[in-house]
Amino acid sequence: MLTHALRKRGWPVPAIARHLDRDRKTVRAYLAGQQEPGRRKPAGPDRFGRFAEYCRIRFADDPHLFATALLEEVAALGYGGSYPSFTRALRARGLRPTCERCAAAVPAEFAMIGHPPGEETQRDWVELPIRLRGGGRARPRTC
Protein backbone atom coordinates (compact mmCIF):
# COMPACT_ATOMS: atom_id res chain seq x y z
CA MET A 1 0.00 0.00 0.00
CA LEU A 2 1.27 3.44 -0.92
CA THR A 3 0.59 4.88 2.54
CA HIS A 4 2.97 2.44 4.21
CA ALA A 5 5.58 2.83 1.48
CA LEU A 6 5.62 6.61 1.88
CA ARG A 7 5.84 6.31 5.66
CA LYS A 8 8.83 3.94 5.34
CA ARG A 9 10.55 6.59 3.21
CA GLY A 10 10.21 8.99 6.11
CA TRP A 11 7.27 11.07 4.93
CA PRO A 12 5.30 12.75 7.74
CA VAL A 13 1.60 11.98 8.06
CA PRO A 14 0.42 15.44 6.90
CA ALA A 15 2.54 15.18 3.75
CA ILE A 16 1.15 11.70 2.99
CA ALA A 17 -2.38 13.01 3.54
CA ARG A 18 -1.80 15.92 1.14
CA HIS A 19 -0.19 13.64 -1.45
CA LEU A 20 -3.04 11.08 -1.33
CA ASP A 21 -5.77 13.72 -0.88
CA ARG A 22 -6.97 12.11 2.34
CA ASP A 23 -7.60 13.39 5.84
CA ARG A 24 -4.72 13.06 8.33
CA LYS A 25 -6.89 10.98 10.68
CA THR A 26 -7.65 8.57 7.83
CA VAL A 27 -3.95 8.20 7.01
CA ARG A 28 -3.15 7.55 10.68
CA ALA A 29 -5.89 4.91 10.80
CA TYR A 30 -4.40 3.23 7.70
CA LEU A 31 -0.93 3.22 9.22
CA ALA A 32 -2.19 1.89 12.57
CA GLY A 33 -4.10 -0.92 10.84
CA GLN A 34 -7.43 0.30 12.20
CA GLN A 35 -8.85 0.88 8.75
CA GLU A 36 -8.26 -0.56 5.27
CA PRO A 37 -8.58 1.44 2.06
CA GLY A 38 -11.73 0.57 0.14
CA ARG A 39 -13.46 -1.13 3.08
CA ARG A 40 -16.19 0.68 4.91
CA LYS A 41 -17.42 0.04 8.41
CA PRO A 42 -20.89 -1.49 8.53
CA ALA A 43 -23.56 1.14 9.02
CA GLY A 44 -25.12 -0.87 11.80
CA PRO A 45 -25.94 -4.38 12.95
CA ASP A 46 -26.81 -7.00 10.34
CA ARG A 47 -30.61 -7.08 10.30
CA PHE A 48 -30.76 -9.90 7.77
CA GLY A 49 -28.48 -12.45 9.46
CA ARG A 50 -31.09 -14.27 11.53
CA PHE A 51 -33.41 -14.63 8.50
CA ALA A 52 -30.82 -16.05 6.09
CA GLU A 53 -31.54 -19.69 6.91
CA TYR A 54 -35.29 -19.16 6.55
CA CYS A 55 -34.74 -17.62 3.10
CA ARG A 56 -32.46 -20.50 2.12
CA ILE A 57 -35.19 -23.00 3.08
CA ARG A 58 -37.91 -21.07 1.24
CA PHE A 59 -35.80 -20.88 -1.94
CA ALA A 60 -35.13 -24.62 -1.67
CA ASP A 61 -38.91 -25.16 -1.58
CA ASP A 62 -39.60 -22.78 -4.48
CA PRO A 63 -36.65 -21.43 -6.49
CA HIS A 64 -39.03 -19.14 -8.44
CA LEU A 65 -40.25 -17.34 -5.31
CA PHE A 66 -40.41 -13.59 -5.84
CA ALA A 67 -38.27 -11.51 -3.49
CA THR A 68 -41.26 -9.27 -2.74
CA ALA A 69 -43.28 -12.25 -1.50
CA LEU A 70 -40.37 -13.49 0.57
CA LEU A 71 -39.86 -10.01 2.03
CA GLU A 72 -43.49 -9.97 3.17
CA GLU A 73 -42.99 -13.32 4.92
CA VAL A 74 -39.76 -12.22 6.56
CA ALA A 75 -41.23 -8.86 7.57
CA ALA A 76 -44.03 -10.73 9.35
CA LEU A 77 -41.29 -12.58 11.26
CA GLY A 78 -39.70 -9.31 12.37
CA TYR A 79 -37.35 -8.14 9.59
CA GLY A 80 -37.30 -4.34 9.60
CA GLY A 81 -35.13 -3.53 6.57
CA SER A 82 -36.14 -2.11 3.22
CA TYR A 83 -36.63 -4.03 -0.04
CA PRO A 84 -33.31 -2.85 -1.56
CA SER A 85 -31.47 -3.88 1.62
CA PHE A 86 -33.23 -7.24 1.55
CA THR A 87 -32.36 -8.01 -2.08
CA ARG A 88 -28.77 -6.80 -1.54
CA ALA A 89 -28.44 -9.25 1.37
CA LEU A 90 -29.89 -12.08 -0.76
CA ARG A 91 -27.33 -11.37 -3.52
CA ALA A 92 -24.41 -10.95 -1.11
CA ARG A 93 -25.11 -14.32 0.50
CA GLY A 94 -25.92 -16.07 -2.79
CA LEU A 95 -29.23 -17.37 -1.47
CA ARG A 96 -31.26 -17.28 -4.68
CA PRO A 97 -30.67 -20.50 -6.61
CA THR A 98 -30.26 -20.39 -10.38
CA CYS A 99 -32.79 -22.29 -12.42
CA GLU A 100 -31.05 -23.72 -15.49
CA ARG A 101 -34.33 -23.98 -17.43
CA CYS A 102 -35.14 -20.33 -16.82
CA ALA A 103 -31.59 -19.13 -17.50
CA ALA A 104 -31.54 -20.93 -20.85
CA ALA A 105 -34.87 -19.48 -21.98
CA VAL A 106 -33.99 -15.98 -23.22
CA PRO A 107 -36.94 -14.27 -24.93
CA ALA A 108 -36.39 -13.32 -28.57
CA GLU A 109 -36.77 -9.61 -27.82
CA PHE A 110 -33.79 -9.85 -25.44
CA ALA A 111 -31.60 -11.92 -27.74
CA MET A 112 -27.99 -10.80 -27.84
CA ILE A 113 -26.59 -9.72 -31.16
CA GLY A 114 -23.10 -11.14 -31.40
CA HIS A 115 -20.36 -8.83 -32.64
CA PRO A 116 -16.67 -8.49 -31.88
CA PRO A 117 -15.75 -5.97 -29.17
CA GLY A 118 -15.20 -2.51 -30.60
CA GLU A 119 -17.14 -3.19 -33.79
CA GLU A 120 -20.21 -1.19 -34.69
CA THR A 121 -23.71 -2.62 -34.58
CA GLN A 122 -26.81 -1.49 -36.40
CA ARG A 123 -30.21 -1.13 -34.77
CA ASP A 124 -33.22 -0.67 -37.04
CA TRP A 125 -36.16 1.48 -36.00
CA VAL A 126 -39.67 1.50 -37.29
CA GLU A 127 -41.92 4.53 -37.55
CA LEU A 128 -45.56 3.93 -36.70
CA PRO A 129 -48.34 6.44 -37.35
CA ILE A 130 -50.26 7.74 -34.36
CA ARG A 131 -53.93 8.54 -34.65
CA LEU A 132 -54.85 11.54 -32.59
CA ARG A 133 -58.17 11.86 -30.84
CA GLY A 134 -60.49 14.25 -32.56
CA GLY A 135 -59.40 13.34 -36.09
CA GLY A 136 -56.02 15.04 -36.08
CA ARG A 137 -53.41 14.05 -38.61
CA ALA A 138 -51.06 11.18 -37.98
CA ARG A 139 -47.47 11.86 -37.04
CA PRO A 140 -44.56 9.44 -37.32
CA ARG A 141 -43.41 7.92 -34.05
CA THR A 142 -40.07 6.29 -33.35
CA CYS A 143 -40.23 3.21 -31.14
C-alpha positions in Angstrom: 0.0 0.0 0.0 1.3 3.4 -0.9 0.6 4.9 2.5 3.0 2.4 4.2 5.6 2.8 1.5 5.6 6.6 1.9 5.8 6.3 5.7 8.8 3.9 5.3 10.6 6.6 3.2 10.2 9.0 6.1 7.3 11.1 4.9 5.3 12.7 7.7 1.6 12.0 8.1 0.4 15.4 6.9 2.5 15.2 3.7 1.2 11.7 3.0 -2.4 13.0 3.5 -1.8 15.9 1.1 -0.2 13.6 -1.4 -3.0 11.1 -1.3 -5.8 13.7 -0.9 -7.0 12.1 2.3 -7.6 13.4 5.8 -4.7 13.1 8.3 -6.9 11.0 10.7 -7.6 8.6 7.8 -3.9 8.2 7.0 -3.2 7.6 10.7 -5.9 4.9 10.8 -4.4 3.2 7.7 -0.9 3.2 9.2 -2.2 1.9 12.6 -4.1 -0.9 10.8 -7.4 0.3 12.2 -8.9 0.9 8.7 -8.3 -0.6 5.3 -8.6 1.4 2.1 -11.7 0.6 0.1 -13.5 -1.1 3.1 -16.2 0.7 4.9 -17.4 0.0 8.4 -20.9 -1.5 8.5 -23.6 1.1 9.0 -25.1 -0.9 11.8 -25.9 -4.4 12.9 -26.8 -7.0 10.3 -30.6 -7.1 10.3 -30.8 -9.9 7.8 -28.5 -12.5 9.5 -31.1 -14.3 11.5 -33.4 -14.6 8.5 -30.8 -16.0 6.1 -31.5 -19.7 6.9 -35.3 -19.2 6.6 -34.7 -17.6 3.1 -32.5 -20.5 2.1 -35.2 -23.0 3.1 -37.9 -21.1 1.2 -35.8 -20.9 -1.9 -35.1 -24.6 -1.7 -38.9 -25.2 -1.6 -39.6 -22.8 -4.5 -36.7 -21.4 -6.5 -39.0 -19.1 -8.4 -40.2 -17.3 -5.3 -40.4 -13.6 -5.8 -38.3 -11.5 -3.5 -41.3 -9.3 -2.7 -43.3 -12.2 -1.5 -40.4 -13.5 0.6 -39.9 -10.0 2.0 -43.5 -10.0 3.2 -43.0 -13.3 4.9 -39.8 -12.2 6.6 -41.2 -8.9 7.6 -44.0 -10.7 9.4 -41.3 -12.6 11.3 -39.7 -9.3 12.4 -37.4 -8.1 9.6 -37.3 -4.3 9.6 -35.1 -3.5 6.6 -36.1 -2.1 3.2 -36.6 -4.0 0.0 -33.3 -2.8 -1.6 -31.5 -3.9 1.6 -33.2 -7.2 1.6 -32.4 -8.0 -2.1 -28.8 -6.8 -1.5 -28.4 -9.3 1.4 -29.9 -12.1 -0.8 -27.3 -11.4 -3.5 -24.4 -11.0 -1.1 -25.1 -14.3 0.5 -25.9 -16.1 -2.8 -29.2 -17.4 -1.5 -31.3 -17.3 -4.7 -30.7 -20.5 -6.6 -30.3 -20.4 -10.4 -32.8 -22.3 -12.4 -31.0 -23.7 -15.5 -34.3 -24.0 -17.4 -35.1 -20.3 -16.8 -31.6 -19.1 -17.5 -31.5 -20.9 -20.9 -34.9 -19.5 -22.0 -34.0 -16.0 -23.2 -36.9 -14.3 -24.9 -36.4 -13.3 -28.6 -36.8 -9.6 -27.8 -33.8 -9.9 -25.4 -31.6 -11.9 -27.7 -28.0 -10.8 -27.8 -26.6 -9.7 -31.2 -23.1 -11.1 -31.4 -20.4 -8.8 -32.6 -16.7 -8.5 -31.9 -15.7 -6.0 -29.2 -15.2 -2.5 -30.6 -17.1 -3.2 -33.8 -20.2 -1.2 -34.7 -23.7 -2.6 -34.6 -26.8 -1.5 -36.4 -30.2 -1.1 -34.8 -33.2 -0.7 -37.0 -36.2 1.5 -36.0 -39.7 1.5 -37.3 -41.9 4.5 -37.5 -45.6 3.9 -36.7 -48.3 6.4 -37.4 -50.3 7.7 -34.4 -53.9 8.5 -34.6 -54.9 11.5 -32.6 -58.2 11.9 -30.8 -60.5 14.2 -32.6 -59.4 13.3 -36.1 -56.0 15.0 -36.1 -53.4 14.1 -38.6 -51.1 11.2 -38.0 -47.5 11.9 -37.0 -44.6 9.4 -37.3 -43.4 7.9 -34.1 -40.1 6.3 -33.3 -40.2 3.2 -31.1 
